[in-house]
Amino acid sequence: MSLHYLIGDATKPCVFPAIIAHITNDEGGWGKGFVLALEAAFPGVRARWKRINQTLGHFWLDEEGAGVGFAHICAQSGYLSVYNPEPLNYLVLESGLAWLGHRVWQMNQKDPRYPISVHMPRIGTGLAGGRWETIEPFIVKELVGRGVEVYVYDLEKK
């Protein structure tokens, strides 16, 4: 299993079944960044997300159907600003990725014929203000290390 980097849209997984992972904030905001593309591609995901716990450290797996699900990882405390230049909580993100890795591993054990892969933008680096060089090792450890195929999408070449 490995970590793949692709140019493309993380809301359009290249392999199915797929879980699209992203970071949410503890303010209940859903109005900027990747979530706008997520809602455009999957109408209704926002309404389902609004019904869940919005506290830091809450992780939720939402199944859309048609071979796609969403991992909402609440690892951002507040909003990015001059006063909060890095709202991403790295420990919570690592815990969320460990939770996701374990859940996907369990599901893949139940039916190994159709392994679930995880798809994401460079989570935590946009509105959460995180650094990819810190986040990438968590993905490798908690997802790839558990045998999960991971696809990271950039809209354009980095």
DSSP file (Angstrom, degrees, kcal/mol; ACC not computed):
  #  RESIDUE AA STRUCTURE BP1 BP2  ACC     N-H-->O    O-->H-N    N-H-->O    O-->H-N    TCO  KAPPA ALPHA  PHI   PSI    X-CA   Y-CA   Z-CA
    1    1 A M              0   0    0      0, 0.0     2,-0.3     0, 0.0   148,-0.1   0.000 360.0 360.0 360.0 152.1    0.0    0.0    0.0
    2    2 A S        -     0   0    0    145,-0.1   148,-2.3   148,-0.0     2,-0.5  -0.928 360.0 -98.0-154.5 176.5    1.2    3.5   -0.7
    3    3 A L  E     -a  150   0A   0     -2,-0.3     2,-0.4   146,-0.2   148,-0.2  -0.910  37.7-164.3-104.4 122.8    0.6    7.2   -0.8
    4    4 A H  E     -a  151   0A   0    146,-3.0   148,-3.3    -2,-0.5     2,-0.5  -0.896   8.7-152.3-112.7 137.1   -0.1    8.5   -4.3
    5    5 A Y  E     +a  152   0A   0     -2,-0.4     2,-0.3   146,-0.2   148,-0.2  -0.934  22.6 176.1-108.0 129.3    0.0   12.2   -5.4
    6    6 A L  E     -a  153   0A   0    146,-2.8   148,-2.5    -2,-0.5     2,-0.6  -0.929  33.7-126.4-130.6 152.7   -2.3   13.2   -8.3
    7    7 A I  E    S+a  154   0A   0     -2,-0.3     2,-0.3   146,-0.2   148,-0.2  -0.897  73.7  67.9 -92.6 124.4   -3.2   16.3  -10.1
    8    8 A G  S    S-     0   0    0    146,-2.9     2,-0.5    -2,-0.6    -2,-0.1  -0.991  87.5 -46.1 159.5-164.5   -7.0   16.5  -10.0
    9    9 A D    >   -     0   0    0     -2,-0.3     3,-2.1     3,-0.2   145,-0.1  -0.899  31.4-151.0-108.7 119.3  -10.1   17.0   -7.9
   10   10 A A  T 3  S+     0   0    0     -2,-0.5    -1,-0.1     1,-0.3   109,-0.1   0.645  96.1  67.0 -65.6 -14.3  -10.3   15.1   -4.6
   11   11 A T  T 3  S+     0   0    0      1,-0.2    -1,-0.3     2,-0.0     9,-0.1   0.496  96.7  59.3 -82.5  -2.0  -14.2   15.1   -4.9
   12   12 A K  S <  S-     0   0    0     -3,-2.1    -1,-0.2     0, 0.0    -3,-0.2  -0.680  85.0-155.4-124.2  76.1  -13.7   12.8   -7.9
   13   13 A P        -     0   0    0      0, 0.0    -3,-0.1     0, 0.0     3,-0.1  -0.148  11.6-146.8 -55.0 144.2  -11.9    9.7   -6.6
   14   14 A C  S    S+     0   0    0      1,-0.1     2,-0.3    -4,-0.0    -4,-0.0   0.583  83.4  39.6 -87.0 -11.7  -10.0    7.8   -9.1
   15   15 A V  S    S-     0   0    0    102,-0.0   102,-0.2     2,-0.0    -1,-0.1  -0.993  86.4-110.2-139.8 142.1  -10.7    4.4   -7.4
   16   16 A F  S    S+     0   0    0     -2,-0.3     2,-0.1   100,-0.1    52,-0.1  -0.933  88.0  44.7-126.7 152.2  -13.8    3.0   -5.7
   17   17 A P  S    S+     0   0    0      0, 0.0   100,-2.0     0, 0.0     2,-0.3   0.557  86.4 172.8 -69.4 152.3  -15.0    2.3   -3.1
   18   18 A A  E     -cb  68 117A   0     49,-3.2    51,-2.0    98,-0.2     2,-0.5  -0.960  33.8-154.6-137.3 147.3  -13.6    5.6   -1.6
   19   19 A I  E     -cb  69 118A   0     98,-2.3   100,-3.0    -2,-0.3     2,-0.6  -0.996  17.5-148.4-117.9 127.2  -13.7    7.7    1.5
   20   20 A I  E     -cb  70 119A   0     49,-3.0    51,-2.4    -2,-0.5     2,-0.3  -0.862  17.8-158.5 -95.9 118.3  -13.0   11.4    1.0
   21   21 A A  E     +c   71   0A   0     98,-2.8     2,-0.3    -2,-0.6    51,-0.2  -0.754  19.7 157.1-100.7 143.3  -11.3   12.8    4.1
   22   22 A H  E     -c   72   0A   0     49,-2.2    51,-2.1    -2,-0.3     2,-0.4  -0.975  37.4-106.4-155.7 167.7  -11.2   16.4    5.1
   23   23 A I  E     -c   73   0A   0     -2,-0.3     2,-0.3    49,-0.2    51,-0.2  -0.777  29.3-169.7 -98.9 139.8  -10.7   18.7    8.1
   24   24 A T  E     -c   74   0A   0     49,-2.5    52,-1.5    -2,-0.4    51,-1.0  -0.784  17.2-122.5-119.1 170.6  -13.6   20.5    9.8
   25   25 A N  E >   -c   76   0A   0      4,-0.5     3,-0.9    -2,-0.3    52,-0.2  -0.729  16.1-122.8-112.8 163.7  -13.5   23.2   12.5
   26   26 A D  T 3  S+     0   0    0     50,-2.0    30,-0.1    -2,-0.3    51,-0.1   0.319 102.4  73.0 -87.6   9.1  -15.1   23.5   15.9
   27   27 A E  T 3  S-     0   0    0     51,-0.2    -1,-0.2    49,-0.2    28,-0.1   0.521 105.9-118.4 -95.4  -8.6  -17.0   26.6   15.1
   28   28 A G    <   +     0   0    0     -3,-0.9     2,-0.3     1,-0.3    -2,-0.1   0.640  60.1 155.0  79.9  14.2  -19.4   24.8   12.8
   29   29 A G        +     0   0    0      1,-0.1    -4,-0.5     2,-0.0    -1,-0.3  -0.556  18.8 165.0 -80.4 139.2  -18.4   26.8    9.8
   30   30 A W        +     0   0    0     -2,-0.3     3,-0.1    -6,-0.1    -1,-0.1  -0.563  45.2  97.8-147.3  73.9  -18.8   25.4    6.3
   31   31 A G  S    S+     0   0    0      1,-0.2     2,-0.3    -2,-0.1    -1,-0.0   0.410  72.1  45.0-146.3   0.6  -18.4   28.2    3.9
   32   32 A K  S >  S+     0   0    0     -3,-0.1     3,-0.7     4,-0.0    -1,-0.2  -0.954  89.5   7.2-144.0 161.9  -14.9   28.3    2.5
   33   33 A G  T >> S-     0   0    0     -2,-0.3     3,-1.5     1,-0.2     4,-0.7  -0.254 113.2  -8.4  73.6-150.6  -12.3   26.0    1.1
   34   34 A F  H 3> S+     0   0    0      1,-0.3     4,-2.3     2,-0.2     3,-0.4   0.766 121.2  69.3 -58.9 -31.3  -12.6   22.3    0.2
   35   35 A V  H <> S+     0   0    0     -3,-0.7     4,-2.6     1,-0.2    -1,-0.3   0.803  93.1  58.9 -63.2 -27.3  -16.1   21.9    1.7
   36   36 A L  H <> S+     0   0    0     -3,-1.5     4,-1.9     2,-0.2    -1,-0.2   0.917 108.8  43.7 -66.2 -41.9  -17.6   24.1   -1.0
   37   37 A A  H  X S+     0   0    0     -4,-0.7     4,-2.1    -3,-0.4    -2,-0.2   0.877 112.5  54.2 -67.3 -37.7  -16.4   21.7   -3.7
   38   38 A L  H  X S+     0   0    0     -4,-2.3     4,-2.2     1,-0.2    -2,-0.2   0.932 110.5  44.9 -62.1 -47.0  -17.5   18.7   -1.6
   39   39 A E  H  < S+     0   0    0     -4,-2.6    -1,-0.2     1,-0.2    -2,-0.2   0.869 111.5  53.4 -66.4 -36.8  -21.0   20.1   -1.3
   40   40 A A  H  < S+     0   0    0     -4,-1.9    -1,-0.2     1,-0.2    -2,-0.2   0.891 115.5  39.9 -64.5 -38.7  -21.2   21.0   -5.0
   41   41 A A  H  < S+     0   0    0     -4,-2.1    -2,-0.2     1,-0.2    -1,-0.2   0.800 129.7  29.0 -79.6 -29.6  -20.2   17.4   -5.9
   42   42 A F  S >< S-     0   0    0     -4,-2.2     3,-2.1    -5,-0.2     4,-0.3  -0.667  79.7-156.1-134.5  77.1  -22.3   15.7   -3.2
   43   43 A P  T 3  S+     0   0    0      0, 0.0    -3,-0.1     0, 0.0    -4,-0.1  -0.279  80.5  33.4 -55.7 133.9  -25.4   17.8   -2.4
   44   44 A G  T 3> S+     0   0    0     -5,-0.1     4,-2.0     4,-0.0     5,-0.2   0.131  83.5 103.4 107.1 -20.3  -26.6   16.9    1.1
   45   45 A V  H <> S+     0   0    0     -3,-2.1     4,-2.3     1,-0.2     5,-0.1   0.889  83.0  51.2 -64.0 -37.2  -23.3   16.2    2.7
   46   46 A R  H  > S+     0   0    0     -4,-0.3     4,-2.6     2,-0.2    -1,-0.2   0.921 107.8  51.5 -64.7 -44.4  -23.3   19.6    4.5
   47   47 A A  H  > S+     0   0    0      1,-0.2     4,-0.6     2,-0.2    -1,-0.2   0.901 112.5  46.0 -61.8 -40.8  -26.8   19.0    5.9
   48   48 A R  H >< S+     0   0    0     -4,-2.0     3,-0.9     1,-0.2     4,-0.2   0.914 112.7  50.7 -66.8 -41.9  -25.8   15.6    7.3
   49   49 A W  H >< S+     0   0    0     -4,-2.3     3,-1.8     1,-0.2    -2,-0.2   0.871 101.7  61.5 -63.3 -38.3  -22.6   17.1    8.7
   50   50 A K  H 3< S+     0   0    0     -4,-2.6    -1,-0.2     1,-0.3    -2,-0.2   0.735  97.6  60.2 -62.2 -21.9  -24.5   20.0   10.4
   51   51 A R  T << S+     0   0    0     -3,-0.9    -1,-0.3    -4,-0.6    -2,-0.2   0.526  95.2  80.7 -83.8  -5.5  -26.4   17.4   12.5
   52   52 A I  S <  S-     0   0    0     -3,-1.8     2,-0.2    -4,-0.2     8,-0.0  -0.468  95.8 -75.6-100.9 172.4  -23.3   16.0   14.1
   53   53 A N        -     0   0    0     -2,-0.1    -1,-0.1     1,-0.1    -2,-0.1  -0.456  35.7-163.7 -65.1 127.0  -21.1   17.0   17.0
   54   54 A Q        +     0   0    0     -2,-0.2     2,-0.2   -28,-0.1   -26,-0.2   0.000  44.6 124.7-103.7  27.4  -18.9   20.0   16.0
   55   55 A T  S >  S-     0   0    0      1,-0.1     3,-2.0   -28,-0.1    19,-0.2  -0.624  72.7 -91.0 -93.2 150.2  -16.4   19.8   18.9
   56   56 A L  T 3  S+     0   0    0      1,-0.3    19,-0.2    -2,-0.2    -1,-0.1  -0.287 114.0  27.3 -54.9 131.4  -12.6   19.5   18.5
   57   57 A G  T 3  S+     0   0    0     17,-3.2     2,-0.5     1,-0.3    -1,-0.3   0.439  86.2 130.9  93.8   0.3  -11.6   15.8   18.4
   58   58 A H    <   -     0   0    0     -3,-2.0    16,-2.4    16,-0.3     2,-0.4  -0.752  35.4-170.7 -89.3 132.7  -14.9   14.5   17.0
   59   59 A F  E     -D   73   0A   0     -2,-0.5     2,-0.4    14,-0.2    14,-0.2  -0.964   4.2-177.8-123.4 139.1  -14.6   12.2   14.0
   60   60 A W  E     -D   72   0A   0     12,-2.1    12,-2.9    -2,-0.4     2,-0.6  -0.996  19.1-150.4-143.7 133.9  -17.5   11.0   11.9
   61   61 A L  E     -D   71   0A   0     -2,-0.4     2,-0.5    10,-0.2    10,-0.2  -0.921  17.6-169.7-104.2 121.2  -17.8    8.7    9.0
   62   62 A D  E     -D   70   0A   0      8,-3.0     8,-3.2    -2,-0.6     2,-0.7  -0.948  10.9-148.2-115.2 121.8  -20.6    9.6    6.6
   63   63 A E  E     -D   69   0A   0     -2,-0.5     6,-0.3     6,-0.3     3,-0.1  -0.828  14.9-178.6 -98.4 119.5  -21.6    7.1    3.9
   64   64 A E  E     -     0   0A   0      4,-1.8     5,-0.2    -2,-0.7     2,-0.2   0.817  38.3-127.7 -79.5 -35.0  -23.0    8.7    0.8
   65   65 A G  E >  S+D   68   0A   0      3,-1.5     3,-1.5     1,-0.0    -1,-0.2  -0.477  81.9  80.7 102.8 175.8  -23.7    5.5   -1.1
   66   66 A A  T 3  S-     0   0    0      1,-0.3     3,-0.1    -2,-0.2    -2,-0.0   0.810 128.3 -57.2  54.2  33.0  -22.6    4.6   -4.6
   67   67 A G  T 3  S+     0   0    0      1,-0.2   -49,-3.2   -50,-0.1     2,-0.4   0.637 113.6 108.7  79.9  14.1  -19.2    3.6   -3.2
   68   68 A V  E <   +cD  18  65A   0     -3,-1.5    -4,-1.8   -51,-0.2    -3,-1.5  -0.981  35.0 165.7-129.0 137.7  -18.3    7.0   -1.6
   69   69 A G  E     -cD  19  63A   0    -51,-2.0   -49,-3.0    -2,-0.4     2,-0.4  -0.860  24.8-129.4-135.9 174.1  -18.1    8.0    2.0
   70   70 A F  E     -cD  20  62A   0     -8,-3.2    -8,-3.0    -2,-0.3     2,-0.7  -0.990   2.5-153.4-131.9 135.3  -16.7   11.0    3.9
   71   71 A A  E     -cD  21  61A   0    -51,-2.4   -49,-2.2    -2,-0.4     2,-0.7  -0.933  13.8-164.1-106.9 110.6  -14.4   11.2    6.9
   72   72 A H  E     -cD  22  60A   0    -12,-2.9   -12,-2.1    -2,-0.7     2,-0.6  -0.862   6.4-172.4 -95.2 115.8  -15.1   14.4    8.8
   73   73 A I  E     -cD  23  59A   0    -51,-2.1   -49,-2.5    -2,-0.7     2,-1.6  -0.924  14.5-152.6-115.0 107.5  -12.2   15.1   11.1
   74   74 A C  E     +c   24   0A   0    -16,-2.4   -17,-3.2    -2,-0.6   -16,-0.3  -0.617  47.2 133.5 -83.0  89.7  -12.7   18.0   13.5
   75   75 A A  E     +     0   0A   0     -2,-1.6    14,-3.4   -51,-1.0     2,-0.5   0.205  41.0  91.7-123.2  11.7   -9.1   19.0   14.0
   76   76 A Q  E     -cE  25  88A   0    -52,-1.5   -50,-2.0    12,-0.2     2,-0.8  -0.949  58.1-155.9-115.3 124.8   -9.3   22.8   13.5
   77   77 A S        -     0   0    0     10,-2.9     9,-0.1    -2,-0.5   -52,-0.1  -0.867  62.5 -36.0-101.5 108.6   -9.8   25.1   16.5
   78   78 A G  S    S-     0   0    0     -2,-0.8     2,-0.3     2,-0.0   -51,-0.2  -0.314  92.7 -49.4  77.2-162.7  -11.3   28.3   15.4
   79   79 A Y        -     0   0    0    -54,-0.1     2,-0.2   -53,-0.1     7,-0.1  -0.813  55.2 -97.1-114.3 151.8  -10.6   30.1   12.1
   80   80 A L        +     0   0    0     47,-0.5     2,-0.3    -2,-0.3    49,-0.1  -0.477  64.2 135.2 -64.0 128.2   -7.3   31.1   10.5
   81   81 A S  S    S-     0   0    0      3,-1.4     3,-0.4    -2,-0.2     5,-0.0  -0.942  72.0 -85.2-160.6 177.3   -6.4   34.7   11.3
   82   82 A V  S    S+     0   0    0     -2,-0.3    -1,-0.1     1,-0.2    -2,-0.0   0.857 131.9  44.8 -59.6 -34.9   -3.6   37.0   12.4
   83   83 A Y  S    S+     0   0    0      1,-0.3    -1,-0.2     2,-0.1    -3,-0.1   0.607 123.8  34.5 -86.0 -13.6   -4.5   36.0   16.0
   84   84 A N        +     0   0    0     -3,-0.4    -3,-1.4     1,-0.1    -1,-0.3  -0.584  68.6 164.6-138.8  71.2   -4.8   32.3   15.1
   85   85 A P  S    S+     0   0    0      0, 0.0    -5,-0.1     0, 0.0    -1,-0.1   0.645  77.8  28.2 -71.6 -14.7   -2.2   31.6   12.4
   86   86 A E        +     0   0    0     -7,-0.1    43,-0.2    -9,-0.1    42,-0.1  -0.579  63.0 166.5-144.6  77.4   -2.3   27.8   12.8
   87   87 A P        +     0   0    0      0, 0.0   -10,-2.9     0, 0.0     2,-0.2   0.579  45.1 110.7 -72.2  -7.4   -5.7   26.6   14.0
   88   88 A L  B     -E   76   0A   0     40,-1.9     2,-0.8   -12,-0.2   -12,-0.2  -0.495  61.7-147.3 -68.5 131.9   -4.9   23.0   13.1
   89   89 A N     >  -     0   0    0    -14,-3.4     4,-2.5    -2,-0.2     5,-0.2  -0.887   9.4-165.2 -99.5 105.4   -4.4   20.8   16.1
   90   90 A Y  H  > S+     0   0    0     -2,-0.8     4,-2.8     1,-0.2     5,-0.2   0.861  85.2  53.2 -62.5 -38.8   -1.8   18.3   15.0
   91   91 A L  H  > S+     0   0    0      2,-0.2     4,-2.1     1,-0.2    -1,-0.2   0.910 111.6  46.1 -64.3 -40.9   -2.5   15.8   17.9
   92   92 A V  H  > S+     0   0    0      2,-0.2     4,-2.8     1,-0.2    -2,-0.2   0.905 111.7  51.8 -67.9 -40.8   -6.2   15.7   17.1
   93   93 A L  H  X S+     0   0    0     -4,-2.5     4,-2.6   -18,-0.3     5,-0.2   0.939 109.8  48.9 -60.2 -46.3   -5.4   15.3   13.4
   94   94 A E  H  X S+     0   0    0     -4,-2.8     4,-2.2     1,-0.2    -1,-0.2   0.910 112.2  48.8 -60.8 -41.1   -3.1   12.4   14.1
   95   95 A S  H  X S+     0   0    0     -4,-2.1     4,-2.6     2,-0.2    -1,-0.2   0.905 111.0  50.9 -62.9 -41.5   -5.8   10.8   16.3
   96   96 A G  H  X S+     0   0    0     -4,-2.8     4,-2.5     1,-0.2    -2,-0.2   0.889 110.5  47.9 -64.3 -39.8   -8.4   11.4   13.6
   97   97 A L  H  X S+     0   0    0     -4,-2.6     4,-3.0     2,-0.2    -1,-0.2   0.868 111.0  51.5 -69.0 -35.4   -6.2    9.7   11.0
   98   98 A A  H  X S+     0   0    0     -4,-2.2     4,-2.4    -5,-0.2    -2,-0.2   0.923 111.0  48.3 -64.4 -43.5   -5.6    6.8   13.4
   99   99 A W  H  X S+     0   0    0     -4,-2.6     4,-2.5     2,-0.2    -2,-0.2   0.935 114.4  46.0 -60.0 -47.1   -9.3    6.4   13.9
  100  100 A L  H  X S+     0   0    0     -4,-2.5     4,-2.9     1,-0.2     5,-0.3   0.926 111.5  51.5 -63.7 -45.0   -9.9    6.5   10.1
  101  101 A G  H  X S+     0   0    0     -4,-3.0     4,-2.3     1,-0.2    -1,-0.2   0.905 112.0  46.7 -59.0 -42.1   -7.1    4.1    9.4
  102  102 A H  H  X S+     0   0    0     -4,-2.4     4,-2.6     2,-0.2    -1,-0.2   0.923 113.0  48.9 -66.4 -44.1   -8.5    1.6   12.0
  103  103 A R  H  X S+     0   0    0     -4,-2.5     4,-2.4     2,-0.2    -2,-0.2   0.924 113.9  45.3 -62.0 -45.6  -12.1    2.0   10.6
  104  104 A V  H  X S+     0   0    0     -4,-2.9     4,-2.7     2,-0.2    12,-0.3   0.911 111.7  52.8 -65.9 -41.4  -10.9    1.5    7.0
  105  105 A W  H  X S+     0   0    0     -4,-2.3     4,-1.8    -5,-0.3    -2,-0.2   0.930 110.1  48.9 -58.2 -45.5   -8.8   -1.5    8.0
  106  106 A Q  H  X S+     0   0    0     -4,-2.6     4,-1.6     1,-0.2    -2,-0.2   0.932 112.6  47.1 -59.6 -46.9  -11.8   -3.1    9.7
  107  107 A M  H  X S+     0   0    0     -4,-2.4     4,-1.5     1,-0.2    -1,-0.2   0.891 111.3  51.3 -63.8 -38.6  -14.0   -2.6    6.7
  108  108 A N  H  < S+     0   0    0     -4,-2.7    -1,-0.2     1,-0.2    -2,-0.2   0.803 105.9  55.8 -70.1 -27.7  -11.3   -4.0    4.4
  109  109 A Q  H  < S+     0   0    0     -4,-1.8    -1,-0.2    -5,-0.2    -2,-0.2   0.860 104.7  53.7 -68.9 -35.2  -11.0   -7.0    6.6
  110  110 A K  H  < S+     0   0    0     -4,-1.6    -2,-0.2     1,-0.3    -1,-0.2   0.877 130.5  11.2 -67.3 -38.2  -14.8   -7.7    6.2
  111  111 A D    ><  +     0   0    0     -4,-1.5     3,-1.2     1,-0.1    -1,-0.3  -0.650  65.0 171.7-143.2  82.9  -14.6   -7.6    2.4
  112  112 A P  T 3  S+     0   0    0      0, 0.0    -3,-0.1     0, 0.0    -1,-0.1   0.597  70.2  78.2 -70.4  -9.1  -11.0   -7.7    1.1
  113  113 A R  T 3  S+     0   0    0      1,-0.3    -5,-0.1    -5,-0.0    -2,-0.0   0.837 104.8  32.0 -67.2 -30.7  -12.3   -8.1   -2.5
  114  114 A Y  S <  S-     0   0    0     -3,-1.2    -1,-0.3    -6,-0.1    -3,-0.1  -0.674  86.1-162.0-127.0  75.3  -13.2   -4.4   -2.7
  115  115 A P        -     0   0    0      0, 0.0     2,-0.4     0, 0.0   -10,-0.1  -0.317  16.6-126.6 -65.5 138.4  -10.7   -2.5   -0.6
  116  116 A I        -     0   0    0    -12,-0.3    33,-0.4   -98,-0.1     2,-0.3  -0.666  24.6-160.1 -83.1 135.4  -11.7    1.0    0.4
  117  117 A S  E     -b   18   0A   0   -100,-2.0   -98,-2.3    -2,-0.4     2,-0.4  -0.770  13.2-125.8-111.8 161.5   -9.1    3.7   -0.4
  118  118 A V  E     -bf  19 150A   0     31,-2.5    33,-2.8    -2,-0.3     2,-0.4  -0.918  22.6-170.9-112.7 134.4   -8.9    7.2    1.1
  119  119 A H  E     +bf  20 151A   0   -100,-3.0   -98,-2.8    -2,-0.4    33,-0.2  -0.948  16.5 149.8-125.1 141.8   -8.8   10.3   -1.0
  120  120 A M  E     - f   0 152A   0     31,-2.1    33,-2.7    -2,-0.4   -98,-0.1  -0.993  43.2-116.0-162.9 155.7   -8.1   13.9    0.2
  121  121 A P  S    S-     0   0    0      0, 0.0     2,-2.5     0, 0.0    33,-0.1  -0.209  74.5 -64.5 -75.2-171.9   -6.7   17.3   -0.7
  122  122 A R  S >  S-     0   0    0     31,-0.4     3,-1.8    30,-0.1     4,-0.3  -0.519  73.8-145.0 -75.3  79.5   -3.6   18.2    1.3
  123  123 A I  T 3  S+     0   0    0     -2,-2.5    12,-0.1     1,-0.2  -101,-0.1  -0.083  70.5  15.6 -54.6 141.3   -5.7   18.2    4.4
  124  124 A G  T 3  S+     0   0    0      1,-0.1     6,-3.0  -101,-0.1    -1,-0.2   0.345 101.8  91.9  83.6  -6.7   -4.9   20.7    7.1
  125  125 A T  S <  S+     0   0    0     -3,-1.8    -2,-0.1     4,-0.2     7,-0.1   0.614  80.2  51.1 -99.1 -12.6   -2.8   23.0    4.9
  126  126 A G  S >  S-     0   0    0     -4,-0.3     3,-1.6     3,-0.1    -3,-0.0   0.731 126.8  -5.0 -88.1-106.8   -5.4   25.4    3.7
  127  127 A L  T 3  S+     0   0    0      1,-0.3   -47,-0.5     2,-0.1    -2,-0.1   0.636 130.8  62.2 -68.2 -14.4   -7.7   27.2    6.1
  128  128 A A  T 3  S-     0   0    0    -42,-0.1   -40,-1.9   -41,-0.1    -1,-0.3   0.613  99.9-136.4 -86.8 -12.3   -6.3   25.2    9.0
  129  129 A G    <   +     0   0    0     -3,-1.6    -4,-0.2   -43,-0.2    -2,-0.1   0.620  48.4 149.5  74.6  13.5   -2.9   26.7    8.4
  130  130 A G        -     0   0    0     -6,-3.0     2,-0.5     1,-0.1    -1,-0.2  -0.229  47.5-114.6 -80.9 170.5   -0.9   23.4    8.9
  131  131 A R    >>  -     0   0    0      1,-0.1     4,-1.8   -45,-0.0     3,-1.4  -0.907  10.5-146.3-107.8 126.8    2.3   22.3    7.3
  132  132 A W  H 3> S+     0   0    0     -2,-0.5     4,-3.1     1,-0.3    -1,-0.1   0.845  98.2  63.2 -61.0 -35.4    2.3   19.4    4.9
  133  133 A E  H 34 S+     0   0    0      1,-0.2    -1,-0.3     2,-0.2    -3,-0.0   0.739 110.2  40.6 -65.0 -20.0    5.8   18.3    6.1
  134  134 A T  H <> S+     0   0    0     -3,-1.4     4,-0.5     2,-0.1    -1,-0.2   0.794 118.6  45.8 -89.8 -35.5    4.3   17.7    9.5
  135  135 A I  H >X S+     0   0    0     -4,-1.8     4,-1.6     1,-0.2     3,-0.9   0.880  99.4  66.4 -77.9 -41.3    1.0   16.2    8.3
  136  136 A E  H 3X S+     0   0    0     -4,-3.1     4,-2.4     1,-0.3     5,-0.2   0.872  96.7  54.6 -54.3 -43.9    2.3   13.7    5.7
  137  137 A P  H 3> S+     0   0    0      0, 0.0     4,-2.5     0, 0.0    -1,-0.3   0.843 105.2  55.1 -61.3 -30.4    4.1   11.4    8.2
  138  138 A F  H <X S+     0   0    0     -3,-0.9     4,-3.1    -4,-0.5     5,-0.4   0.917 108.6  48.2 -64.9 -41.8    0.8   11.1   10.1
  139  139 A I  H  X>S+     0   0    0     -4,-1.6     4,-2.1     2,-0.2     5,-1.8   0.921 112.8  47.9 -63.8 -44.8   -0.9    9.9    6.9
  140  140 A V  H  <>S+     0   0    0     -4,-2.4     5,-2.2     3,-0.2    -2,-0.2   0.933 118.4  40.6 -62.1 -46.0    1.9    7.4    6.2
  141  141 A K  H  <5S+     0   0    0     -4,-2.5    -2,-0.2    -5,-0.2    -1,-0.2   0.951 124.1  33.7 -68.0 -50.9    1.9    6.1    9.7
  142  142 A E  H  <5S+     0   0    0     -4,-3.1    -3,-0.2    -5,-0.2    -2,-0.2   0.727 133.9  18.2 -87.5 -22.8   -1.9    5.9   10.4
  143  143 A L  T ><>S+     0   0    0     -4,-2.1     5,-2.2    -5,-0.4     3,-1.3   0.780 129.7  37.1-110.5 -63.9   -3.3    5.1    7.0
  144  144 A V  G > <S+     0   0    0     -5,-1.8     3,-2.1     1,-0.3    -3,-0.2   0.899 114.6  58.6 -59.2 -40.4   -0.6    3.6    4.7
  145  145 A G  G 3 <S+     0   0    0     -5,-2.2    -1,-0.3    -6,-0.4    -3,-0.1   0.691 104.3  52.0 -63.3 -18.6    0.9    1.8    7.7
  146  146 A R  G < 5S-     0   0    0     -3,-1.3    -1,-0.3    -6,-0.1    -2,-0.2   0.235 128.0 -97.4 -99.9  11.2   -2.4    0.0    8.2
  147  147 A G  T < 5S+     0   0    0     -3,-2.1     2,-0.5     1,-0.3    -3,-0.2   0.698  75.9 144.6  84.9  19.4   -2.5   -1.1    4.6
  148  148 A V      < -     0   0    0     -5,-2.2     2,-0.4  -147,-0.1    -1,-0.3  -0.798  48.7-131.5 -96.2 131.4   -4.8    1.7    3.3
  149  149 A E        -     0   0    0     -2,-0.5   -31,-2.5   -33,-0.4     2,-0.4  -0.679  29.3-163.1 -76.9 127.4   -4.2    3.0   -0.2
  150  150 A V  E     -af   3 118A   0   -148,-2.3  -146,-3.0    -2,-0.4     2,-0.5  -0.953  12.4-165.9-123.7 135.2   -4.2    6.9    0.0
  151  151 A Y  E     -af   4 119A   0    -33,-2.8   -31,-2.1    -2,-0.4     2,-0.5  -0.980   3.6-165.7-121.2 122.2   -4.6    9.4   -2.8
  152  152 A V  E     -af   5 120A   0   -148,-3.3  -146,-2.8    -2,-0.5     2,-0.4  -0.936  12.6-154.5-109.9 127.0   -3.7   13.1   -2.3
  153  153 A Y  E     -a    6   0A   0    -33,-2.7   -31,-0.4    -2,-0.5     2,-0.4  -0.839  13.5-171.7-108.8 135.7   -5.0   15.5   -4.9
  154  154 A D  E     -a    7   0A   0   -148,-2.5  -146,-2.9    -2,-0.4     3,-0.1  -0.974  23.7-140.2-116.3 137.8   -3.6   18.9   -5.9
  155  155 A L  S    S+     0   0    0     -2,-0.4     2,-0.3  -148,-0.2    -1,-0.1   0.815  89.5  12.8 -67.6 -28.7   -5.7   21.0   -8.3
  156  156 A E  S    S-     0   0    0   -148,-0.1    -1,-0.1  -149,-0.1  -148,-0.1  -0.950 103.1 -72.5-142.5 163.6   -2.5   22.0  -10.0
  157  157 A K              0   0    0     -2,-0.3    -2,-0.1     1,-0.2  -150,-0.0  -0.305 360.0 360.0 -61.3 133.1    1.1   20.9  -10.0
  158  158 A K              0   0    0     -4,-0.0    -1,-0.2    -2,-0.0    -3,-0.0   0.397 360.0 360.0 -90.3 360.0    3.1   21.8   -6.8
